[in-house]
Amino acid sequence: MESQRLDAKSNGRREVVEKLELKFTYEKETKNTIRYQEELGEEVHSSRDIAVGTLYVQKEVLGERVPQRLRVIIEEDTNGK
């Protein structure tokens, strides 16, 4: 898990997250989705040590070869409204 510029916490919550990189591992297949579980990293993102937890991805998005691991990057959209 990698993160860049995480500002001071306020009441246990981060005020600014510019970029947060999370890793997920294949957990199981459901009817229409593939379920991934967030890997615990060195950095603590919440009181439960995870930022997202479970991630569901539609099967049709992944194609025929289902990845065993995913990398998800969370960052603020500074170009949006």
QUIDAHU-V267937 format. One line per field, one symbol per residue. phi: phi as a letter, one per 30 degrees, with the letter a starting at -180 (. if undefined). psi: psi as a letter, one per 40 degrees, with the letter a starting at -180 (. if undefined). burial: 1 if it has 16 or more other C-alpha atoms within 10 Angstrom, else 0. A space follows every 10 residues. Layout:
phi: ???
psi: ???
burial: ???
This chain:
phi: .bbbhcdedb hicddbbdab cbcbcecacc ebbccbcddd cdcccadcib ccjcbcbded ddidcdddbb cbccbdddcd c
psi: hiihghiiih feiidhhdhh hiiihhdiha deihhihhhh adhheaeeei ddbhhhhhdd deadhhidii hhhhihgeei .
burial: 1010000000 0000000001 0111111000 0011111111 0000100001 0000100010 0000000001 0000000000 0
